Amino acid sequence: MSVGDGMRIGVVGAGARCKLALNAIDPAVTAASVAARIVAVADTTPQGRTRAAQIFGDDVAVVPDVSSLIDQGVDAAFVTTPDFTHAELAVQLLRAGVAVYLEKPLAITIEGADEVLRAAYESGSKLYVGHNMRHMPVVRLMRRLIQDGAIGQVKAVWCRHFVGNGGDYYFKDWHAERAKTTGLLLQKGAHDIDVIHWLADGYSVDVTGMGDLAIYGDVTDRADNSGRVMGDWFSYDNWPPASQTELNPVIDVEDISMVSMRLDNGVLASYEQCHFTPDYWRNYTVIGTEGRLENYGDSAGGTVRVWNKRTSYNESGDASYPIPEGEGGHNGADALTVAEFLRFVAHGAATDTSPVAARNAVAAGVAATESLRDGSTPRRVPALAPELLDYFAHHQKRRGVA
């Protein structure tokens, strides 16, 4: 690739997340990374190809499959297809010498995740997994406070995720099917599990899960939404949860779930998600040897509060830090991950995301899902092969946990 000619970008999948790739040609992003242009979009459906032409314009080739996209001579590709296709598509691109921005989660099985990492290892192609939460201002603020010693050594991390948009986001399409997601403790939870690992500087080794399909399984109004995308049906008027309409014909994933984790450095952690709450945000509590911190809100206007003195109830904490505002998707995190990806591909620059971390989040989510469906029996999280750990430690530069 000649950086001077501009990086040639392809997009695989013209669904709800494909607009993420537009950040690659946003001057505000490219000015901080490298010039790039989108030259091709691949989608296997007629509706997707029509949507691709509308979003990306007449100058971009619209093709029916990944092989055709590779034939367009792309340097890098954004994979924004449904989760169950991630591993196969990423492997094909990596083995063809194309750098890959792979939407999270990395895969829906541990085997699939390991296959993607092995393809990057064997091909030498660059792999970046879009765990954009590592660039969300609230997460970066919490991590900075921890690294600055605000609460001492981390000993516990708790996360409650109120997924108020769950009925629209996850129960009207393929997300609702085990065969296509494994479960939402993986699909949704992998993102927060990755953040927990990052804040704690460790990876889960033992997990125990619990969950249920408490609400949406009883909703009888079903529809085939395969020709639509989430924006076509999303509405805050879809409330209360039991009155939802046009849910996916197959619903066999849990709408409330939780996992307890023991990390390799001794930190204890828990993650809970509920898809029928009225509000939509995440709450993290991190407890250390000299205090604790907690976020109130997870975007601009919220705060991260620190307690590091003995007290009874103290709502405001001993110190309060405003969550910075970011522009664009996920409070600015989407643009920042894309810029980081472009710098990584063009210059080998360091990244705050990690393929190994992405794999370990998937592995913890899969093991937790197996546990909750087997009477909450404890599960050991399988370790990544040593040669892959060594490769990504020495041949793919990055900051933070790896």
Buried (B, 14 or more C-beta within 10 A) or exposed (E): BEBEEBBBBBBBBBBBBBBBBBBBBBEEBBEEBBBBBBBBBBBBBEBBBEBBBEBBEEEBBBBBBBEBBBEBEBBBBBBBBBBBBBBBBBBBBBBBBBBBBBBBBBBBBBEBBBBBBBBBBEBEBBBBBBBBBBBBBBBBBBBEBBEEEBBBEBBBBBBBBBBBBBBBBBBBBBBBBBEBBBBBBBBBBBBBBBBBBBBBBBBBBBBBBBBEBBBBBEBEEBEEBEEBBBEEBBEEEBEEBEEBEBBBEEBEBBBBBBBBBBBBEEBBBBBBBBBBBEEBBBBBBBBBEEBBBBBBBBBBEBBBBBBBEEEEEEEEBEBEBEBBEBEBBBBBBBBBBBBBBBBBBBEEBEBBBBBBBBBBBBBBBBBBBBBBBEEBEEBEBBEBEEEBBEBBEEEBBBEBBB
